[in-house]
């Protein structure tokens, strides 16, 4: 598995040598047994994975929000959503014009975690998104809610992305966006940052795609387990929520039969394909289905982060193969050390994989610029050749 990292293109897929002419970037596809299973007939029956399956379901039950958490967040989302929809239909003298409101994020997708009772809404404004307009909308919503139920204690705080309204046991983050024509009229000193607005619009696309393509229950459970894995192993911290969503969908649904794989098989597959280099520079990775131009989602990570994800997965996939699933799932307390320290499993010693990428010294500014230019050229050439 480790030999695939940067093979044939210098260390980590960078250009080696000064060959004449332009060479198009042709990404490789990391080995994935479940895509080419017919080419590797089994010589013995698959081992019984009942214990792993039961452990995965047990861990998911621990991670899923309680009934009380679900009820409290549903109540707050419904109230805020209704207030905003009323402002759309009958704004009266309120000057902040609203185009629409959409539910997004883990609440909409059904992948929320216990202990993190936060939901996300995106409000698209018809007007330019000034800080004053955002604050006015937040105050209007919370004042209306207090009028409807004076006994409920609510707080409203504005932030860089919009505002959030919190009750005693739930929080709703309202992300602000604006209609696309307004994006060309923004003034950085007066309005919200364009990247924030674009991120909110992207969240709507992500939620829509997820609802249409990844609503299978196994995908949702796997995503919750991957989020938990990310929170406990520092090597997986670079994985964004959107990358985790796409990885969970890929592991369950992307196979020749187009039928969802079982949870235990998909969980193993996630670690295996990450270990094989799915998110390394030379890999085809996973193309973002919500963006144009064949954008590979893992390119938002730095080279160091891509390497870290890979070598962390390599260590965990070996531990999993020797029966260490309880430690990986967090069923035996804090076990984050197993990804960085030597461990023993049934007399088998597992030594953690080491990093393969060394960041160039900072003093060599020109060389770093050349590496960045080479990476940009790879991205551009991939877009033109695919």
C-alpha positions in Angstrom: 0.0 0.0 0.0 2.7 2.4 1.0 4.6 2.0 -2.3 1.8 3.8 -4.1 2.5 7.1 -2.4 4.0 9.4 -5.1 5.0 6.5 -7.3 6.4 7.5 -10.7 6.2 11.2 -10.1 8.9 11.9 -7.6 8.1 12.2 -3.9 4.4 12.8 -3.4 3.5 13.1 -7.1 5.7 16.1 -7.8 7.4 16.5 -11.2 10.8 14.9 -11.3 13.4 16.2 -13.7 13.1 18.9 -16.4 11.6 17.0 -19.3 10.8 19.0 -22.4 7.2 19.7 -23.3 4.0 19.7 -21.3 3.0 16.4 -19.6 -0.7 16.1 -18.7 -1.5 15.1 -15.1 -3.0 11.7 -15.1 -4.2 10.7 -11.6 -4.0 7.1 -10.5 -6.8 5.1 -8.9 -5.7 3.6 -5.6 -6.3 -0.1 -5.0 -9.8 -0.8 -3.9 -10.7 -4.5 -3.5 -14.4 -3.9 -3.6 -14.2 -2.3 -7.1 -12.2 -5.2 -8.6 -13.4 -8.1 -6.5 -14.0 -10.3 -9.5 -10.3 -10.2 -10.4 -9.3 -11.5 -6.9 -11.4 -14.7 -6.2 -11.3 -15.7 -2.6 -9.4 -18.8 -1.6 -11.3 -19.1 1.6 -14.6 -18.0 3.1 -14.9 -14.5 4.5 -14.3 -14.5 8.3 -17.2 -14.0 10.6 -17.6 -10.2 11.3 -20.5 -10.5 13.6 -18.6 -9.0 16.6 -17.5 -6.0 14.6 -21.0 -5.4 13.2 -22.4 -5.5 16.8 -19.7 -3.2 18.0 -20.4 -0.7 15.2 -24.1 -0.6 16.0 -23.4 -0.3 19.7 -21.1 2.7 19.1 -23.6 4.3 16.8 -26.2 4.1 19.5 -23.9 5.8 21.9 -23.1 8.6 19.4 -26.7 9.2 18.2 -28.6 12.1 19.8 -31.0 11.2 22.6 -34.7 11.6 22.2 -34.7 14.6 24.4 -31.9 16.3 22.3 -33.8 15.6 19.1 -37.0 17.0 20.5 -35.3 20.2 21.8 -33.5 20.9 18.5 -36.6 20.1 16.4 -38.6 22.5 18.5 -36.1 25.4 18.2 -35.5 24.8 14.4 -39.3 24.7 13.8 -39.9 28.0 15.7 -37.1 29.9 14.0 -37.9 28.5 10.6 -41.6 29.6 10.9 -40.6 33.1 12.0 -38.3 33.5 9.0 -40.8 32.1 6.6 -43.4 34.6 7.9 -40.9 37.4 7.3 -40.6 36.2 3.7 -44.4 36.1 3.1 -45.4 39.2 5.1 -42.3 41.4 5.9 -44.5 44.4 6.8 -42.2 47.3 7.7 -39.1 45.1 8.2 -36.5 46.2 5.7 -34.3 43.1 5.5 -35.7 41.3 2.4 -35.4 37.5 2.4 -35.4 35.3 -0.6 -35.6 31.9 1.2 -34.5 29.8 4.2 -33.1 26.3 3.9 -32.1 23.6 6.4 -28.5 22.3 5.9 -25.8 20.5 7.8 -25.9 17.4 9.9 -29.4 18.2 11.2 -30.8 18.2 7.7 -28.8 15.1 6.8 -29.6 13.1 9.9 -26.0 12.7 11.0 -26.0 14.7 14.2 -23.9 13.6 17.2 -24.9 13.3 20.8 -23.7 16.2 22.9 -23.6 18.6 20.0 -27.2 19.8 19.7 -26.6 22.3 17.0 -28.6 22.8 13.8 -27.8 24.9 10.7 -30.1 27.1 8.6 -29.1 29.2 5.6 -31.0 32.4 5.0 -30.6 33.9 1.5 -31.1 37.7 1.5 -32.3 39.6 -1.5 -30.4 42.6 -0.3 -26.6 43.1 0.1 -25.6 41.4 3.4 -24.4 44.2 5.7 -23.5 43.5 9.3 -26.3 45.8 10.3 -28.8 43.8 8.3 -27.6 40.5 9.8 -27.9 41.9 13.3 -31.4 43.4 12.6 -32.6 40.0 11.3 -31.2 38.2 14.4 -32.8 40.6 16.7 -36.1 40.5 14.9 -36.2 36.7 15.0 -35.4 36.4 18.7 -37.8 39.2 19.7 -40.6 37.5 17.8 -39.8 34.2 19.5 -39.9 35.9 22.9 -43.2 37.4 22.1 -44.6 34.0 21.3 -43.3 32.4 24.5 -42.0 34.8 27.1 -41.0 31.9 29.5 -38.3 30.6 27.2 -34.8 32.0 27.7 -33.1 32.7 24.4 -29.9 34.4 23.5 -28.8 35.8 20.1 -25.1 36.3 19.1 -23.9 37.6 15.8 -20.7 36.2 14.2 -18.7 36.2 11.0 -21.1 33.8 9.2 -24.4 35.3 10.5 -25.9 34.7 13.9 -26.9 32.0 16.3 -29.9 31.6 18.6 -29.6 29.4 21.7 -32.0 28.0 24.2 -31.0 26.1 27.4 -30.4 22.9 25.5 -30.2 23.6 21.8 -28.5 26.0 19.3 -29.5 27.0 15.8 -26.8 28.6 13.6 -28.2 30.9 10.9 -25.8 31.2 8.0 -26.2 34.2 5.8 -26.0 34.1 2.0 -27.3 36.4 -0.8 -28.6 36.0 -4.3 -25.8 35.3 -6.8 -26.1 38.7 -8.6 -25.2 40.5 -5.4 -21.9 38.6 -5.1 -20.4 41.0 -7.7 -21.4 44.1 -5.7 -19.8 43.3 -2.4 -17.7 45.8 -0.5 -15.3 44.1 1.9 -15.6 46.9 4.4 -19.4 46.9 4.5 -20.6 43.3 3.8 -19.9 39.8 5.0 -16.9 38.1 3.4 -17.6 36.6 0.0 -16.1 33.3 1.1 -18.6 33.0 3.9 -21.5 33.7 1.5 -20.2 31.2 -1.0 -19.8 28.6 1.8 -23.4 29.1 2.8 -24.6 28.6 -0.8 -22.4 25.5 -1.0 -24.0 24.1 2.1 -27.4 24.3 0.4 -26.0 22.3 -2.6 -24.4 19.8 -0.3 -27.7 19.2 1.6 -29.6 18.9 -1.6 -27.1 16.4 -3.1 -27.1 14.4 0.2 -30.9 14.1 0.3 -31.0 12.9 -3.3 -28.0 10.5 -3.2 -26.9 9.6 0.3 -30.1 9.1 2.3 -29.5 5.4 2.9 -29.4 4.6 6.6 -26.0 2.8 6.4 -24.4 5.9 4.9 -25.7 8.0 7.7 -24.5 5.6 10.4 -21.1 5.3 8.8 -20.7 9.1 8.6 -21.5 9.4 12.3 -18.8 6.7 13.0 -16.3 8.5 10.8 -17.0 11.8 12.6 -16.3 10.1 15.9 -13.1 8.6 14.4 -12.0 12.1 13.4 -12.6 13.5 16.8 -10.5 10.9 18.6 -7.5 10.5 16.2 -5.6 13.7 15.4 -4.4 12.2 12.1 -8.0 12.5 10.8 -8.6 16.1 11.9 -8.0 17.5 8.3 -11.1 15.6 7.0 -13.8 18.2 6.6 -17.5 17.3 7.3 -18.2 17.4 3.5 -15.2 15.1 2.8 -16.6 12.7 5.4 -20.0 12.8 3.9 -18.6 11.9 0.4 -16.3 9.3 1.9 -19.2 7.6 3.7 -21.3 7.6 0.6 -18.4 6.3 -1.6 -17.6 3.4 0.8 -21.2 2.2 1.0 -22.5 2.8 -2.6 -19.6 2.9 -5.0 -19.2 -0.7 -6.1 -20.0 -2.6 -9.3 -23.3 -3.9 -8.0 -24.5 -0.4 -7.0 -26.1 -2.1 -3.9 -25.2 -0.7 -0.5 -22.5 -2.6 1.3 -23.1 -3.7 4.9 -21.9 -1.4 7.7 -18.9 -3.6 8.8 -17.7 -4.0 5.2 -18.0 -0.3 4.5 -16.2 0.7 7.7 -13.3 -1.6 6.8 -13.3 -0.3 3.3 -13.0 3.4 4.5 -9.8 2.6 6.4 -8.4 0.5 3.5 -8.9 3.0 0.8 -7.6 5.9 2.9 -4.5 3.7 3.7 -4.1 2.9 -0.1 -3.8 6.7 -0.8 -7.3 7.8 -1.8 -6.5 11.3 -0.6 -2.9 11.6 -1.7 -1.8 14.1 -4.4 -1.5 11.7 -7.3 -4.9 10.0 -6.6 -8.1 10.5 -8.5 -9.7 10.8 -5.0 -13.4 11.7 -4.9 -14.7 14.4 -7.3 -16.9 17.0 -5.7 -20.4 16.4 -7.1 -21.5 19.9 -6.3 -18.7 21.8 -8.0 -17.7 22.2 -11.7 -14.3 21.4 -13.1 -13.6 17.9 -11.7 -12.5 19.4 -8.3 -11.0 16.7 -6.1 -12.2 17.3 -2.6 -9.0 16.2 -0.8 -7.0 19.1 -2.5 -8.3 21.4 0.2 -5.8 19.6 2.5 -2.1 20.5 2.6 0.4 17.8 1.5 1.3 17.3 5.2 -2.4 16.7 6.0 -2.9 14.3 3.1 0.1 12.3 4.3 -1.1 12.3 7.9 -4.5 11.0 6.9 -2.9 8.2 4.9 -0.4 7.0 7.5 -2.9 7.2 10.3 -5.3 5.0 8.3 -2.5 2.5 7.5 -1.8 2.0 11.2 -5.5 1.6 12.1 -6.3 -0.8 9.2 -3.5 -3.1 10.5 -4.8 -2.9 14.0 -8.3 -3.7 12.7 -7.1 -6.7 10.8 -5.7 -8.1 14.1 -8.9 -7.7 16.1 -8.4 -4.2 17.7 -11.8 -2.9 16.7 -12.8 -2.0 20.2 -9.9 0.4 20.7 -10.5 1.9 17.2 -14.2 2.5 18.0 -13.5 4.0 21.4 -15.3 1.2 23.3 -12.3 0.7 25.6 -11.8 4.3 26.6 -9.3 6.8 25.1 -7.1 4.9 22.7 -5.9 7.6 20.4 -2.3 6.6 21.3 -2.6 3.4 19.2 -2.1 5.5 16.0 1.2 6.9 17.2 2.7 4.2 19.5 3.7 0.6 19.1 1.0 -1.8 20.2 0.6 -5.6 20.5 -2.5 -7.6 19.3 -2.5 -11.4 19.9 1.3 -11.5 19.9 1.5 -9.4 16.7 3.3 -6.1 17.1 1.9 -3.2 15.1 4.3 -0.3 14.5 2.7 3.0 13.4 3.4 4.1 9.9 5.7 7.0 9.5 5.2 10.2 7.5 6.5 10.1 3.9 6.3 13.8 3.2 8.9 16.3 4.5 7.9 20.0 4.2 10.7 21.9 2.4 12.6 24.4 4.6 10.9 27.8 4.7 14.1 29.6 3.7 13.9 28.2 0.2 11.1 30.4 -0.8 11.7 30.1 -4.5 11.6 26.3 -4.4 8.3 26.3 -2.5 6.8 28.7 -5.1 7.9 26.3 -7.8 6.3 23.3 -5.9 3.0 25.3 -5.6 3.1 26.2 -9.2 3.7 22.6 -10.2 0.7 21.5 -8.0 -1.5 24.2 -9.7 -0.4 23.0 -13.1 -1.3 19.4 -12.1 -4.8 20.6 -11.2 -5.2 22.6 -14.4 -4.0 19.7 -16.6 -6.3 17.3 -14.8 -9.3 19.5 -15.6 -8.3 19.7 -19.2 -7.7 16.0 -19.7 -10.7 14.5 -17.8 
